[in-house]
Amino acid sequence: MKLFHFYRSEDQSGVSGTGLVAEGVQLTNGWCVLRWISRHSSLCFYQTLDQVRAIHSHGGKTEILVHEVAPLPIRITKTGIKRFEILMQIIEEASRLTVVAEERQKSEIQVEISTQKLRELVDLLEQDIVVHKRRSA
């Protein structure tokens, strides 16, 4: 697995800015996930790191810094699957909250609803972890 970051010396489009503008990970199967670090954040998926370079290097104006990381051994358990599903819901809700909060026409009530849902999911994950620790002790 590899982590990588984009460091951009010049912003051709005027959207992403300069400096550290994106972070990503290349999974063990070669696929890459890229997240833009900006007001207009998004996730992008690519089949290879070479595709990422070809699309986003902008003729050398974007440096891609790659960091090698050893993958963790994976043990899939029912508890792990449940927690992973909760974590994915947390990520989805946090993403929704970020978008809702940035849209001026959205009401404060929508932000509060999304924030409350996020709190509930985090509480659910915490409860599951505490229960599992008690059972293991």
C-alpha positions in Angstrom: 0.0 0.0 0.0 1.3 3.5 -0.8 0.2 6.9 0.5 0.7 9.9 -1.7 0.2 13.6 -1.7 0.1 16.3 -4.4 2.3 19.3 -4.0 1.4 21.9 -6.6 3.7 24.8 -7.4 1.3 26.4 -9.9 -2.5 26.2 -10.1 -3.4 26.2 -13.8 -7.2 25.9 -13.2 -7.5 28.3 -10.3 -9.5 25.7 -8.3 -7.2 23.6 -6.2 -4.6 26.2 -5.2 -0.9 25.7 -4.5 1.0 23.8 -2.0 -0.4 20.5 -0.6 -3.6 20.1 -2.6 -4.5 16.4 -2.5 -3.9 13.2 -0.6 -4.3 9.6 -1.8 -3.7 6.0 -1.2 -2.8 3.2 -3.7 -4.4 0.0 -2.5 -2.7 -3.4 -2.6 -4.6 -4.2 -5.8 -3.2 -1.1 -7.6 -6.4 1.0 -7.5 -5.9 4.6 -6.2 -8.2 6.8 -4.2 -7.5 10.5 -4.3 -9.1 13.2 -2.1 -8.8 16.9 -3.0 -8.0 19.1 0.0 -10.0 22.1 -0.9 -13.3 23.9 -0.4 -14.6 21.8 -3.2 -13.4 18.5 -1.8 -14.1 15.3 -3.7 -13.0 11.7 -4.0 -11.6 10.3 -7.3 -10.8 6.7 -8.2 -8.1 5.5 -10.7 -6.9 2.0 -11.7 -3.2 2.9 -11.4 -0.9 5.5 -9.9 0.4 6.0 -13.5 -3.1 7.2 -14.5 -3.1 9.6 -11.6 0.3 11.0 -12.7 -0.8 11.2 -16.4 -4.0 13.1 -15.5 -2.9 15.4 -12.7 0.9 16.2 -13.0 0.2 19.2 -15.2 3.6 19.0 -17.0 5.6 18.8 -13.8 3.7 21.6 -12.0 2.3 19.0 -9.6 4.7 16.8 -7.7 3.4 13.5 -6.5 5.1 12.5 -3.2 4.7 8.8 -2.6 5.2 7.1 0.8 5.5 3.4 1.2 3.5 1.7 4.0 3.3 -1.9 4.9 -0.3 -3.2 4.8 -1.8 -4.5 8.0 -2.9 -8.2 8.2 -6.6 -8.5 7.7 -8.9 -10.6 9.9 -12.5 -10.4 8.9 -14.9 -11.0 11.8 -18.6 -10.3 12.3 -17.6 -7.6 14.7 -15.2 -6.1 12.2 -17.8 -6.2 9.5 -20.4 -4.5 11.7 -17.9 -1.8 12.7 -16.8 -1.3 9.1 -20.4 -0.7 8.0 -20.9 1.8 10.8 -17.7 3.5 9.9 -18.8 3.8 6.2 -22.1 5.3 7.4 -20.1 7.8 9.5 -17.9 8.8 6.5 -21.0 9.1 4.3 -22.8 11.3 6.9 -19.7 13.4 7.5 -19.4 14.0 3.8 -23.1 15.0 3.5 -22.7 17.3 6.5 -19.7 19.0 4.8 -21.7 19.6 1.6 -24.8 20.8 3.5 -22.8 23.2 5.7 -21.1 24.8 2.6 -24.4 25.4 0.7 -25.8 28.7 1.8 -29.4 27.9 0.9 -29.5 24.9 3.2 -31.1 25.6 6.5 -29.5 25.3 10.0 -32.0 22.6 10.7 -30.6 20.4 7.9 -27.1 20.9 9.4 -28.4 20.0 12.9 -30.1 16.9 11.6 -27.0 15.7 9.8 -24.8 16.5 12.8 -27.2 14.6 15.1 -27.1 11.6 12.8 -23.3 11.7 12.8 -23.3 11.8 16.7 -25.6 8.8 16.8 -23.4 6.7 14.5 -20.3 7.6 16.4 -22.1 6.6 19.7 -23.2 3.3 18.1 -19.6 2.5 17.1 -18.3 3.4 20.6 -21.0 1.3 22.2 -20.0 -1.7 20.1 -16.4 -1.3 20.9 -17.0 -1.0 24.7 -19.3 -4.1 24.6 -16.7 -6.1 22.7 -13.9 -5.1 25.2 -16.1 -6.1 28.2 -16.8 -9.5 26.6 -13.1 -10.0 25.8 -12.0 -9.1 29.4 
